[in-house]
């Protein structure tokens, strides 16, 4: 599969390789669950993004608003001020860099696309901001549509949001609807990726079910899948007592399971470890 990027001077994102493409996470926030505050200025975030590309990342995913459970909403102008200097800084040093921006709001999305970002990664699946779908379509941007119920403030505090008769089929149904709505809004079908939303209004067992059934989701949805298991709380049962930043080894096990299922894109914090893991997985599989 090829994800069509709007910037024709960049190579299109080839997702047909023997292992998933890796996107490195660069959080520009003081309160993200794993690495909040690690990059206190644009320069340090740019350097980290460039290190990720050097390690083999296909792209980086920049986030300027934490979406951990209970996180407060960040004003659009604050997101924009955090994102734009980093996007410009990356592209000054690496003009062909593929950049995804994790935002629910149209104003930061517009500013990011104007600055040269390629993909909008919207945890609300374009439902939070009524102007988001039209903004992405206007710029011919690519998009990640994620499944979530409620908001980061409510997704874990309201039990009914985590009730599913069958989490896998219900998430698949919802992702199909999000994709249809995006296409109807003018977003190209070959510029869409789908994210089952691990940790977003799901219990740990539901998260594991979405990992186990990744092959089913690929077969049913016919659209590149974009999974983000890195360091998430559902892994805490595998490494009790460890902080989020200490869950990289557990994350690697999930990456192998998703790679075996044919998932196209994996979003991770530790790019060098993920690349080593996937190279070993590929070699072992022949």
Residue, then its C-alpha position, 0 to 999 in steps of 0.5 A: x500500500x502507498x499512502x499518498x502525501x500532499x507534498x509531491x516533492x516528498x516520496x510517497x509513504x510506502x507501507x508495503x514493506x516486510x515490516x511496519x513503518x515506524x513513526x517516532x513520538x515527539x511530545x511537545x507537552x509538559x504533561x504527557x504520560x511518558x515523556x512530558x517535559x522532555x523537550x522544553x524548547x523547539x530546538x531539543x524537539x527538532x534534534x530528537x526528531x532528527x535522531x529518530x529519522x537517523x535511527x530509521x523512522x519513516x516519520x515523526x508524530x508531533x503532539x502538543x496536547x496530552x490525551x492521557x486519561x484526565x488530561x486538560x484541553x490545551x488552547x488551540x493557540x498554545x498547540x500552534x505555538x508549540x508545533x509550528x517552530x518544530x515543524x519548520x525546524x525539522x524541515x529546514x534540516x530534513x526537507x523530505x521528512x514526513x511529519x504527522x501532527x497529533x491534534x483534534x483542532x482545526x486551527x493547529x492543523x491548518x497552521x501545521x499543514x501550512x508549515x509543511x506537515x503531511x498528516x493530521x493524526x486526530x484522536x477524535x476521528x475528525x469529530x471533535x472540531x466541526x471544521x477539521x475534516x474540511x481543513x484537511x481536505x482543503x490542504x489535501x492532507x493525509x489523516x489518521x482516524x482514531x477510535x475513541x469514545x468520550x474525551x480524554x477527560x471522560x474516557x476512563x471515568x465513565x464506565x459505560x464508555x468502555x462497555x462493548x458487546x464485542x470490542x473488535x467488531x464495534x471498533x471496526x464498525x466505528x472506523x468504517x463510519x469515520x472513514x466514510x465521513x472523511x471521504x464524504x468531506x473530500x479527503x482522498x481514500x488513499x490518504x487515510x489510515x485507521x487507528x483502533x485507539x488502544x487505551x482510549x475508552x478501553x479496558x486492558x483486556x479490550x486493548x489486548x483483544x484489538x492487538x490479537x485481532x489486528x489481522x481481522x481488522x486489516x482484512x475487513x477495513x482494507x485501509x492501512x492500520x496505524x497502531x500506537x501501543x507504546x508504553x501504554x497502561x494496558x502493558x502494566x500487567x506485564x511489567x508491574x511496578x514499572x513507570x511508563x518509560x520503563x515499558x519499552x521491552x513489553x512494547x516490543x512484544x506487542x510490536x512483533x505481534x502487530x508486525x506478524x498481523x501485517x499492521x502497516x504503521x507503528x507509533x513508538x517512543x523508542x525508535x532505535x529499540x523498535x527498529x532493532x526489534x523489527x529487523x530481528x523479527x524480519x530476519x527470523x521470518x525470512 
